[in-house]
Amino acid sequence: VSLVDLRRARIAVFDSGMGGLTVLRAIERLLPGADYLYFGDTARLPYGAKSQKTIARCVVSAAKHLEAQGIDLLVIGCNTASALALYDVREAVNVPVIGVIEPGATAAEELSHSREAIVFATEATVNSHAYQRALARRGFNTFEKACPLLVPLVEEGWVNHPVTEQVARIYMIETLRLAPANCDALILGCTHYPLLKDLFRRVAPQRIQLVDPAEATAHAVVSQLPDNMKLCALMPNAVPTYRFMVTDSTEKFSRMAPLFLNFEVDHVELVDVGQ
Ligand code: DGL
């Protein structure tokens, strides 16, 4: 790659709301020299309890809006949207699309010896069995558990709160009763759960390694970027730029963003992508 070919990548991260900011952070940490567009479908969240048809319709409309902004790559940061709508999005747009499920499963494969895993996720992700299928292709036995109370607790800012820890502990106990006996990987299969890593570490047995699909996805983005953009994005002193788009209250997004990011978000655009 010659210097004149170097170009900053425009990377879009889609999520149902705020949680995908954990994915944005993971990517931007590895690739500071890129321009980021974040789309939070806050008017239509939560996705975790919706049907496949509704989720696909919502994600496709957002993906088309992002494509029209001129992007090089689209990351579906939302686990539920990745599980249920990745194929619909790939059909609908002409840019490479990366979801979080495959990278998450690959990361589990690298960490696990027993090939027995637990997945914590939303109801919709669990019912889709997308993680189970991705892991089965890698020779895994998987136990999936819906943990619907954790998203609202994180959004309340209770990431280091005894109530959240107690809820996570109960989910863990219920899971260990039914999961394969020597499972050694726990996939944090929802955008909000990486914020609960310390807490999961305390409630999970020592033998269980935590798998963060957000980090794994960031590595997938690095390998997918063309060389001229990758070189630019990897420059250690480079500074990212951000554009934040939401479908509901920009004020609420700005207020809650610091829960997920280590900086303030002062400018947020309100976009309308239909119903
Ligand atoms: N972003 C969703 C996920 O990762 C969680 C929030 C929601 O249910 O919309 O599954």
Residues whose N, C-alpha, C, O or C-beta is under 5 A from the ligand:
A	BS01	DGL	S16 G19 L45 P46 Y47 G48 G77 C78 N79 T80 T122 V151 G189 C190 T191
